[in-house]
Amino acid sequence: MAWLILIAAGFCEVAFVTAMKLSDGFRVKIYTLWSIVAGGLSFYMLSVALTQISVGTGYAVWTGIGAAGSVLVGMLFFKESKEPVKLFFLACIIAGAAGLKIFGG
């Protein structure tokens, strides 16, 4: 169950960053609120997951989901570049997070 909570926390992290982007420097109130709620949920769920998952592995997987998810959101919705080198390093982030899940406990 802790791993599902950690994954949900990672998705909340992506929502947090996306809302921050859409908030236009916290000038758009609805996205500012979305950012605060998603960020708070993300941190809360991370703290719950870390009661059963080692801190290094949990934090790395959480940040990996947040980073990779944010890059994907940027590519899909904000017209950010999809250069092959960027995709390669995105795959490295995903492989690293998956490796820590598989081998790091």
Secondary structure in CASP SS format (residue, H / E / C, confidence):
PFRMAT SS
TARGET T0000
AUTHOR 0000-0000-0000
METHOD secondary structure of the structure
MODEL  1
M C 1.00
A H 1.00
W H 1.00
L H 1.00
I H 1.00
L H 1.00
I H 1.00
A H 1.00
A H 1.00
G H 1.00
F H 1.00
C H 1.00
E H 1.00
V H 1.00
A H 1.00
F H 1.00
V H 1.00
T H 1.00
A H 1.00
M H 1.00
K H 1.00
L H 1.00
S C 1.00
D C 1.00
G C 1.00
F C 1.00
R C 1.00
V C 1.00
K H 1.00
I H 1.00
Y H 1.00
T H 1.00
L H 1.00
W H 1.00
S H 1.00
I H 1.00
V H 1.00
A H 1.00
G H 1.00
G H 1.00
L H 1.00
S H 1.00
F H 1.00
Y H 1.00
M H 1.00
L H 1.00
S H 1.00
V H 1.00
A H 1.00
L C 1.00
T C 1.00
Q C 1.00
I C 1.00
S C 1.00
V H 1.00
G H 1.00
T H 1.00
G H 1.00
Y H 1.00
A H 1.00
V H 1.00
W H 1.00
T H 1.00
G H 1.00
I H 1.00
G H 1.00
A H 1.00
A H 1.00
G H 1.00
S H 1.00
V H 1.00
L H 1.00
V H 1.00
G H 1.00
M H 1.00
L H 1.00
F H 1.00
F C 1.00
K C 1.00
E C 1.00
S C 1.00
K C 1.00
E C 1.00
P H 1.00
V H 1.00
K H 1.00
L H 1.00
F H 1.00
F H 1.00
L H 1.00
A H 1.00
C H 1.00
I H 1.00
I H 1.00
A H 1.00
G H 1.00
A H 1.00
A H 1.00
G H 1.00
L H 1.00
K H 1.00
I H 1.00
F H 1.00
G H 1.00
G C 1.00
END
